Amino acid sequence: MTHDLDALGLLCPLPVLKARKRLRDLAPGDLLILHTDDPAAVVDVPHFCAEAGHVLENHVESGKAITWTIRKG
């Protein structure tokens, strides 16, 4: 199942904190599509995924916004 989380306009650490909270309620293997525009997300999101055991499947940059595809581990 795929879930969407809009974290546009939020600054560090809020995008990762909101992603952590949303992923907690998902089943293993579910996808979270996370939308960010915080410059720190480029470092924070991959680090969060690696530390929490999630798989960062993809990210797409569009201007200042980045759309992340995270599979819950």
C-alpha contacts under 8 A as a table, 3 or more apart, distances in Angstrom:
res1	aa1	res2	aa2	distance
1	M	30	D	5.04
1	M	31	L	6.21
2	T	30	D	5.98
2	T	31	L	4.63
2	T	32	L	5.88
2	T	33	I	7.24
3	H	30	D	7.73
3	H	31	L	6.10
3	H	32	L	4.83
3	H	33	I	6.07
4	D	32	L	5.73
4	D	33	I	4.72
4	D	34	L	6.17
5	L	19	A	7.34
5	L	22	R	7.99
5	L	32	L	7.08
5	L	33	I	6.07
5	L	34	L	4.89
5	L	35	H	6.32
6	D	34	L	6.10
6	D	35	H	4.98
6	D	36	T	6.99
7	A	10	L	5.60
7	A	14	L	7.82
7	A	15	P	5.43
7	A	18	K	7.73
7	A	34	L	6.89
7	A	35	H	5.46
7	A	36	T	5.08
7	A	37	D	7.63
8	L	35	H	6.01
8	L	36	T	4.67
8	L	37	D	5.36
8	L	38	D	7.47
8	L	65	A	7.57
9	G	36	T	7.33
9	G	37	D	6.36
9	G	38	D	7.09
10	L	14	L	5.99
10	L	15	P	6.18
10	L	36	T	7.48
10	L	37	D	7.54
10	L	38	D	6.61
11	L	14	L	5.78
11	L	15	P	6.75
11	L	38	D	5.45
11	L	40	A	7.83
12	C	15	P	6.37
12	C	16	V	7.43
12	C	38	D	6.90
12	C	40	A	6.42
12	C	41	A	7.25
13	P	16	V	5.76
13	P	17	L	6.19
14	L	17	L	4.96
14	L	18	K	5.95
15	P	18	K	5.30
15	P	19	A	6.15
15	P	36	T	6.89
15	P	41	A	7.50
16	V	19	A	4.96
16	V	20	R	6.03
16	V	41	A	7.86
16	V	44	D	6.98
16	V	45	V	6.35
16	V	48	F	7.08
17	L	20	R	5.11
17	L	21	K	6.27
18	K	21	K	5.11
18	K	22	R	6.19
19	A	22	R	5.14
19	A	23	L	5.98
19	A	34	L	7.28
20	R	23	L	5.21
20	R	24	R	6.17
21	K	24	R	5.30
21	K	25	D	7.23
22	R	25	D	5.75
22	R	26	L	6.95
23	L	26	L	5.13
23	L	32	L	7.25
23	L	72	K	6.56
26	L	30	D	6.28
26	L	72	K	7.29
27	A	30	D	5.63
27	A	72	K	7.16
28	P	71	R	7.72
28	P	72	K	5.10
28	P	73	G	5.46
29	G	71	R	5.61
29	G	72	K	5.12
29	G	73	G	6.28
30	D	71	R	5.68
30	D	72	K	5.60
31	L	69	T	6.65
31	L	70	I	5.57
31	L	71	R	4.51
31	L	72	K	6.34
32	L	68	W	7.90
32	L	69	T	5.86
32	L	70	I	5.10
32	L	71	R	6.36
32	L	72	K	7.57
33	I	67	T	6.70
33	I	68	W	5.64
33	I	69	T	4.78
33	I	70	I	6.43
34	L	67	T	5.62
34	L	68	W	4.99
34	L	69	T	6.49
34	L	70	I	7.62
35	H	65	A	6.94
35	H	66	I	5.85
35	H	67	T	4.56
35	H	68	W	6.38
36	T	41	A	7.01
36	T	65	A	5.60
36	T	66	I	5.32
36	T	67	T	6.47
36	T	68	W	7.99
37	D	41	A	7.51
37	D	64	K	5.51
37	D	65	A	4.31
37	D	66	I	6.07
38	D	41	A	5.50
38	D	64	K	8.00
38	D	65	A	7.81
39	P	42	V	6.22
39	P	64	K	7.91
40	A	43	V	5.69
40	A	44	D	6.06
41	A	44	D	4.66
41	A	45	V	5.34
42	V	45	V	6.26
42	V	46	P	7.10
43	V	46	P	6.04
43	V	47	H	6.30
44	D	47	H	5.24
44	D	48	F	5.97
45	V	48	F	5.08
45	V	49	C	6.20
46	P	49	C	5.18
46	P	50	A	6.22
46	P	56	L	6.67
47	H	50	A	5.21
47	H	51	E	6.12
48	F	51	E	5.21
48	F	52	A	5.93
49	C	52	A	5.25
49	C	53	G	5.87
49	C	54	H	4.70
49	C	55	V	6.12
49	C	56	L	6.27
49	C	70	I	7.68
50	A	53	G	5.45
50	A	54	H	6.31
50	A	55	V	7.27
51	E	54	H	7.86
52	A	73	G	7.92
53	G	72	K	7.67
53	G	73	G	5.32
54	H	70	I	6.72
54	H	71	R	5.82
54	H	72	K	4.87
54	H	73	G	4.27
55	V	70	I	5.67
55	V	71	R	5.02
55	V	72	K	6.53
55	V	73	G	6.43
56	L	59	H	7.88
56	L	68	W	7.38
56	L	69	T	6.11
56	L	70	I	4.65
56	L	71	R	6.43
57	E	68	W	7.78
57	E	69	T	5.45
57	E	70	I	5.73
57	E	71	R	6.73
58	N	68	W	5.87
58	N	69	T	5.09
58	N	70	I	7.34
59	H	66	I	6.55
59	H	67	T	5.43
59	H	68	W	4.33
59	H	69	T	6.11
60	V	66	I	5.53
60	V	67	T	5.21
60	V	68	W	6.66
61	E	64	K	7.09
61	E	65	A	5.88
61	E	66	I	4.42
61	E	67	T	6.52
62	S	65	A	5.27
62	S	66	I	6.14
63	G	66	I	7.92
